[in-house]
Amino acid sequence: MIAGVPKNPTKQAADKPPRAPAAPPATAEARTHAARRLRLRQFKTATIRVRSIGLLVAIVCWAVAVASSVASAEEAGTAGTSYRLVSLNPSLTAIVLRLGAGDALVGVDDYSARLLPELAGLPRVGGLFDPGLESIVSLRPDRVLLVDGIEQQAHATRLEKLGLEVEIYRNERLDEVLENIDRLGRLLGRETAARARIRAILEMREAVALITKPRRPPRTVAIVDRSPLYLVGAGTFLDEMLSSVGATNIGRLLAEGYPRASIEWLISSRPELLLDLTPGATAAADFWSRWPSIPAVAARRVVDVDPTHISIPGPDLDRALLELAVAVHGAAIEAEITRALAERRAEGRFDGPTSPPSSQSRVLESLDPARFVPGPEASTATKP
């Protein structure tokens, strides 16, 4: 074998891949078609990108619109609710109605139906102390509203055993009534309306206290029932309101809540003013005239008071405060209170609530309680 010469040059050449023939030079027409195809691909890619961006923008705009709508509804206090409520207390029923959520009620107690004519067409489920549990269950409520108490707690237990959700509210003291308004406002999506109601009550309480403070407070007995005799005692929202309107409630010396009293005690206590809130009763002056030794009777200071306006711990305590002030001090004071209220509102001297309270202990703190005159009520209360 000669050096530098491959053994089988023919085979080695065969192992190499053959070269592709040179492509003929592209014609002008071919170059034009290629350019068109390239531009078409670029256009499709750009279109897909634009569509993707447009879809993203549309989604973002939709989300913003939905969030804005929800926020606006909440701010306006008109957020809808699908709750079906049965209320077993007139004060709670009145709050639901006052907040504009009456459509949520599917059943009420008998007393609520008699007290509030707007509820004439709703099913009744029995009395405050003997509701018909089967009637309540048949209405398929999402919530049953009750006030705290021994009898009501027993009803709540039985309803819960039947699979119903029960909410219990306390309504003895003023701060508890305000908490109930706030709590139902949050439940029903009516926070704005609830805050407005709370603000109106506290504004009125401030104006009433301001006008009545210089006056001498009469020794007062507020009667919630004539026979047997029951009075407004300490630790109740009525006791607080009497203090706010410039009356000394001597019934608070007897006991807390709504204590039973005797005629002998009433005579010996020598009240200067009798406020008779007996339900369904009239002609208080005639009834109490049989005990002329009572100073209030001798001075003709016995006043009939509509209990449906005053004694319901509901959403209209601003009106109740004004009517109670008139009952204690006479009709002329109404114009003074109304003027003071308008002036303080115009001056912006009442800050009002900035956010709903989160618990009963924080209700009055969040509503600036230092700006109105508190009553001398005890820190605890018992149920009547």
Secondary structure, 3 states (H helix, E strand, C coil): CCCCCCCCHHHHHHHCCCCCCCCCCCCHHHHHHHHHHHHHHHHHHHHHHHHHHHHHHHHHHHHHHHHHHHHHHHHHCCCCCCCCEEECCHHHHHHHHHCCCHHHEEEECHHHHHHCHHHCCCCECECCCCECHHHHHHCCCCEEEEECCHHHHHHHHHHHHCCCCEEEECCCCHHHHHHHHHHHHHHCCCHHHHHHHHHHHHHHHHHHHHHHCCCCCCEEEEEEECCCCEECCECCHHHHHHHHCCCEEHHHHCCECCCECCHHHHHHHCCCEEEECCCCCCCHHHHHCCCCCCHHHHCCCEEECCHHHHCCCCCCHHHHHHHHHHHHHCCCHHHHHHHHHHHHHHHCCCCCCCCCCCCHHHHHHHCCHHHCCCCCCCCCCCCC
